[in-house]
Amino acid sequence: MRIAVIGAGGMGGYFGGRLARAGEDVIFLARGASLAALASLGLSVRSRLGDEFTLPVEATDDPDKMGPVDLVLFCVKAYDVDPATLGIRPLIGPATVVLPLQNGVDHVDRLSQAFGLEHVLGGVSYVAATAATPGVIVHTGGTKLLLGELIGGTSPRTKRLLEAFQRAGIDAEIPADIRVALWEKFVVVCATSGMTALTRLPVGPILACPESAALVRGVMEETAAVARAMRIPLAGDCVPRLFDVLSRFDPTARASQYHDLVAGRRLELESLNGMTVRLGRQHGVPTPLNYALYAALRPYLDGPPAPAVTAREPPPAWSR
């Protein structure tokens, strides 16, 4: 398969690197320092699971030079979905499949509106990976990838992709309903991204404190209630089951929004807790805990807020 990877960060670098090493025809659409590193040094994946490799890869910043591909692995940050969508139109041919791997739930509909429902699949990644430096991906946990048709079920193209990912050593699956899988991850990510960023703590200490653990669970319950109001058929035990899964996470784990915050980068906040709040308002579901996380982190949305400048009062006349 000819595969275009959009975004050479943690997700794009990890999945694109594994597919390229397995023999797929992979090209990265990158820019700036990422493009320079990929072109000159190749791509390195360093995994805590012991699987490390470096390989030369094809990379460009010009989608017109790439032409239509079989698969677009769409791995940009949530706030870059719209501009990236405009930039990849030259890659979309009659049979091209777009597989987005973003945090959030609204990007699938936006991509479907741009390219047509027939071109877009749903994708959910349970892989923890970040770009330590341009072209160097650090994989800290997880190997699972879920993908599926937005209308549910399997198809020849999802089976073909499943086999390609599995050949690359990726634990890929096709769930019965990919929209349920998207929302289940969203339930977890809204809680973990908000709480690890706000507290600057990993999951372990947050869940060890009864009060902060209760806040995590409350955020999850609000988000699940929004999903059900939107007719997403989450199971009745969704929140306790996912909270149990979360309690078995690596206690040192932090969500990507924490890493973005401490690095001074933009946050995906509007597509996470902000999205839950807006959807809750639309569907009549109260979301006060999500709003509290959103409001507390909102000053950091575009990076560190500028320091306040307080004008000095002139000294009193008697001191002159």
C-alpha positions as CSV (number, residue, x, y, z in Angstrom):
1,M,0.0,0.0,0.0
2,R,1.0,3.6,-0.6
3,I,0.5,5.3,2.7
4,A,0.8,9.0,3.5
5,V,1.4,9.9,7.2
6,I,0.2,13.4,8.0
7,G,1.9,14.6,11.2
8,A,5.3,13.1,12.2
9,G,4.7,13.4,16.0
10,G,4.2,10.6,18.4
11,M,1.3,8.9,16.7
12,G,2.3,9.4,13.1
13,G,5.9,8.6,13.8
14,Y,5.1,5.4,15.7
15,F,2.6,3.9,13.3
16,G,4.2,5.2,10.2
17,G,7.6,3.9,11.3
18,R,6.3,0.4,12.1
19,L,4.4,0.3,8.8
20,A,7.5,1.4,6.9
21,R,9.7,-1.2,8.6
22,A,7.2,-3.9,7.7
23,G,7.7,-3.0,4.0
24,E,4.7,-0.7,3.3
25,D,5.3,2.2,0.9
26,V,5.2,5.1,3.5
27,I,5.8,8.8,2.9
28,F,5.6,11.5,5.6
29,L,4.1,14.9,5.0
30,A,6.1,17.1,7.4
31,R,7.6,20.5,7.6
32,G,10.3,22.5,9.4
33,A,12.6,20.7,11.8
34,S,10.6,17.4,11.4
35,L,11.1,17.4,7.7
36,A,14.8,18.2,8.0
37,A,15.4,15.4,10.5
38,L,13.4,12.8,8.6
39,A,15.2,13.6,5.4
40,S,18.7,13.7,6.8
41,L,18.6,11.2,9.8
42,G,15.6,9.1,9.1
43,L,13.0,8.0,11.7
44,S,13.9,6.5,15.1
45,V,11.4,4.7,17.4
46,R,12.6,4.0,20.9
47,S,10.2,1.8,22.9
48,R,10.1,0.9,26.6
49,L,8.8,-2.4,25.4
50,G,12.3,-3.1,24.0
51,D,11.6,-2.7,20.3
52,E,13.8,0.0,18.9
53,F,14.7,0.8,15.4
54,T,16.0,3.5,13.0
55,L,15.3,3.5,9.3
56,P,15.5,5.9,6.4
57,V,12.0,7.3,5.3
58,E,10.6,9.3,2.5
59,A,9.3,12.7,3.5
60,T,8.1,15.9,1.8
61,D,6.3,19.1,2.6
62,D,4.5,19.2,-0.8
63,P,1.4,17.1,-1.0
64,D,1.2,17.8,-4.8
65,K,4.3,15.7,-5.2
66,M,2.7,12.7,-3.4
67,G,-0.4,12.3,-5.5
68,P,-3.3,10.0,-4.6
69,V,-2.5,7.3,-2.1
70,D,-4.3,4.2,-0.7
71,L,-4.3,5.3,2.9
72,V,-3.9,8.7,4.6
73,L,-2.9,8.2,8.2
74,F,-4.1,11.5,9.7
75,C,-2.2,12.1,12.9
76,V,-2.3,15.9,13.5
77,K,-3.3,17.6,16.7
78,A,-7.0,18.3,17.1
79,Y,-6.6,22.0,16.6
80,D,-4.9,21.4,13.2
81,V,-7.6,19.2,11.7
82,D,-9.1,21.9,9.5
83,P,-6.0,23.4,8.0
84,A,-4.5,19.9,7.5
85,T,-7.7,18.8,5.8
86,L,-7.3,21.6,3.2
87,G,-3.7,20.6,2.6
88,I,-4.2,17.0,1.8
89,R,-6.8,17.2,-1.0
90,P,-4.1,16.1,-3.6
91,L,-3.8,12.8,-1.8
92,I,-7.4,11.8,-2.1
93,G,-8.2,9.6,-5.1
94,P,-11.3,7.6,-5.8
95,A,-10.3,4.7,-3.5
96,T,-8.3,6.6,-0.9
97,V,-9.1,5.8,2.8
98,V,-8.5,8.4,5.5
99,L,-7.9,7.0,9.0
100,P,-7.8,9.8,11.6
101,L,-6.0,9.2,14.9
102,Q,-6.8,12.3,17.0
103,N,-8.0,13.0,20.5
104,G,-11.7,14.0,20.5
105,V,-14.8,13.0,18.7
106,D,-15.8,15.7,16.2
107,H,-12.9,15.3,13.7
108,V,-14.5,12.3,12.1
109,D,-17.6,14.3,11.0
110,R,-15.4,17.2,9.8
111,L,-13.3,14.9,7.7
112,S,-16.4,13.2,6.3
113,Q,-17.9,16.6,5.3
114,A,-14.6,17.5,3.6
115,F,-14.0,14.2,1.7
116,G,-17.2,12.3,1.8
117,L,-18.3,9.6,4.3
118,E,-17.1,6.9,1.8
119,H,-13.5,8.0,2.3
120,V,-13.3,8.2,6.1
121,L,-12.9,5.5,8.7
122,G,-12.9,5.8,12.5
123,G,-9.7,5.2,14.4
124,V,-8.8,4.9,18.1
125,S,-5.2,4.6,19.3
126,Y,-4.3,3.3,22.7
127,V,-0.6,3.9,22.2
128,A,1.4,6.4,24.3
129,A,4.2,7.9,22.2
130,T,5.7,11.4,21.9
131,A,8.3,13.0,19.7
132,A,11.3,13.6,22.0
133,T,13.0,15.5,19.3
134,P,12.2,15.9,15.5
135,G,12.3,12.4,14.0
136,V,12.8,10.6,17.3
137,I,9.7,8.9,18.8
138,V,9.6,7.6,22.3
139,H,7.0,4.9,22.8
140,T,6.1,4.5,26.5
141,G,3.2,2.0,26.4
142,G,0.3,0.5,24.6
143,T,0.1,-1.2,21.2
144,K,-3.6,-1.3,20.4
145,L,-5.3,0.4,17.4
146,L,-9.0,0.1,16.7
147,L,-10.4,1.0,13.3
148,G,-13.7,0.6,11.6
149,E,-16.4,1.8,9.2
150,L,-18.4,4.7,10.6
151,I,-21.6,2.8,9.8
152,G,-20.4,-0.2,11.7
153,G,-19.3,-3.7,10.8
154,T,-16.4,-4.8,8.7
155,S,-15.5,-4.4,5.0
156,P,-12.8,-5.5,2.5
157,R,-10.9,-2.3,3.1
158,T,-10.9,-2.5,6.9
159,K,-9.8,-6.1,6.7
160,R,-7.0,-5.1,4.3
161,L,-5.8,-2.4,6.7
162,L,-6.2,-4.7,9.7
163,E,-3.8,-7.2,8.1
164,A,-1.3,-4.4,7.2
165,F,-1.2,-3.1,10.8
166,Q,-0.9,-6.6,12.2
167,R,2.0,-7.5,9.9
168,A,3.7,-4.4,11.3
169,G,3.3,-5.7,14.8
170,I,0.5,-3.4,15.8
171,D,-2.3,-4.9,17.9
172,A,-5.1,-3.8,15.6
173,E,-8.8,-4.8,15.9
174,I,-12.1,-4.0,14.3
175,P,-14.8,-3.4,16.9
176,A,-18.5,-3.8,16.2
177,D,-19.1,0.0,16.5
178,I,-16.2,2.3,16.1
179,R,-18.2,5.3,17.3
180,V,-18.7,3.6,20.7
181,A,-14.9,3.0,20.8
182,L,-14.3,6.7,20.0
183,W,-16.5,7.8,22.8
184,E,-15.2,5.3,25.3
185,K,-11.7,6.7,24.7
186,F,-13.1,10.3,24.9
187,V,-14.6,9.5,28.3
188,V,-11.2,8.5,29.6
189,V,-9.2,11.2,27.8
190,C,-11.4,14.1,29.1
191,A,-10.6,13.0,32.6
192,T,-6.9,12.1,32.3
193,S,-6.0,15.0,30.0
194,G,-7.7,17.6,32.2
195,M,-6.5,16.2,35.5
196,T,-2.9,15.4,34.7
197,A,-2.5,18.9,33.1
198,L,-4.2,20.7,35.9
199,T,-2.5,19.0,38.8
200,R,0.8,18.4,37.0
201,L,0.7,14.9,38.4
202,P,0.7,11.5,36.8
203,V,-2.3,9.1,37.1
204,G,-1.0,7.2,40.2
205,P,-1.1,10.1,42.7
206,I,-4.3,11.4,41.3
207,L,-6.2,8.1,41.8
208,A,-4.5,7.6,45.2
209,C,-6.2,10.7,46.5
210,P,-10.0,10.0,47.2
211,E,-11.0,13.5,46.3
212,S,-9.2,13.7,43.0
213,A,-10.2,10.2,42.1
214,A,-13.8,11.1,42.7
215,L,-13.3,14.1,40.4
216,V,-11.9,11.9,37.7
217,R,-14.9,9.6,37.9
218,G,-17.3,12.5,37.9
219,V,-15.8,13.9,34.7
220,M,-16.1,10.5,33.1
221,E,-19.8,10.2,34.2
222,E,-20.6,13.6,32.7
223,T,-18.9,12.8,29.4
224,A,-20.7,9.5,29.2
225,A,-24.0,11.2,29.9
226,V,-23.4,13.5,27.0
227,A,-22.7,10.6,24.7
228,R,-25.9,8.9,25.7
229,A,-27.8,12.1,25.1
230,M,-26.4,12.0,21.5
231,R,-27.6,8.4,21.1
232,I,-24.2,6.8,21.3
233,P,-25.0,3.4,22.8
234,L,-22.5,3.2,25.6
235,A,-22.9,0.2,27.9
236,G,-24.5,0.8,31.3
237,D,-21.2,-0.3,33.0
238,C,-19.1,2.0,30.8
239,V,-17.8,4.3,33.5
240,P,-17.0,1.8,36.2
241,R,-15.4,-0.5,33.6
242,L,-13.2,2.3,32.2
243,F,-12.3,3.6,35.6
244,D,-11.1,0.1,36.5
245,V,-9.0,0.1,33.4
246,L,-7.6,3.5,34.3
247,S,-6.7,2.3,37.8
248,R,-4.5,-0.3,36.2
249,F,-2.6,2.3,34.0
250,D,1.1,2.8,34.6
251,P,1.0,5.1,37.7
252,T,3.6,7.3,36.1
253,A,1.5,7.9,33.0
254,R,0.4,11.4,32.0
255,A,-1.8,12.5,29.1
256,S,-0.4,14.3,26.1
257,Q,-2.1,17.5,27.2
258,Y,0.2,17.6,30.2
259,H,3.2,17.3,28.0
260,D,2.0,20.1,25.8
261,L,1.3,22.3,28.8
262,V,4.7,21.9,30.4
263,A,6.4,22.3,27.0
264,G,4.6,25.6,26.4
265,R,2.7,24.3,23.4
266,R,-1.0,24.8,22.4
267,L,-3.5,22.6,24.1
268,E,-6.2,20.4,22.6
269,L,-8.5,21.7,25.4
270,E,-11.3,22.9,23.1
271,S,-11.6,19.4,21.5
272,L,-11.7,17.7,24.9
273,N,-13.3,19.2,28.0
274,G,-14.4,22.2,26.0
275,M,-16.2,20.0,23.5
276,T,-18.0,18.1,26.3
277,V,-19.2,21.4,27.8
278,R,-20.5,22.6,24.4
279,L,-22.2,19.3,23.5
280,G,-23.7,19.1,27.0
281,R,-25.3,22.6,26.6
282,Q,-26.7,21.5,23.2
283,H,-28.2,18.4,24.6
284,G,-29.3,19.6,28.0
285,V,-26.7,17.7,30.0
286,P,-25.0,19.5,32.9
287,T,-21.2,19.3,32.8
288,P,-19.9,21.4,35.8
289,L,-16.8,19.3,36.4
290,N,-15.7,19.4,32.8
291,Y,-16.4,23.1,32.8
292,A,-14.2,23.5,35.9
293,L,-11.3,21.8,34.2
294,Y,-11.9,23.7,31.0
295,A,-12.0,27.1,32.8
296,A,-8.9,26.4,34.9
297,L,-6.8,25.4,31.8
298,R,-8.3,27.9,29.4
299,P,-5.6,30.6,30.0
300,Y,-3.0,28.1,28.7
301,L,-4.9,27.3,25.5
302,D,-2.5,29.0,23.1
303,G,0.6,28.4,25.3
304,P,1.8,30.1,28.5
305,P,-0.3,33.3,29.2
306,A,1.6,36.6,29.1
307,P,2.6,37.7,32.6
308,A,0.3,40.4,34.0
309,V,1.9,43.9,34.1
310,T,0.8,46.0,37.0
311,A,1.4,49.7,36.8
312,R,3.3,51.0,39.8
313,E,1.5,53.6,41.9
314,P,3.5,56.8,42.4
315,P,4.9,57.0,46.0
316,P,2.9,59.2,48.4
317,A,3.8,62.9,48.4
318,W,5.3,62.8,51.9
319,S,8.0,60.3,50.9
320,R,9.4,62.4,48.1
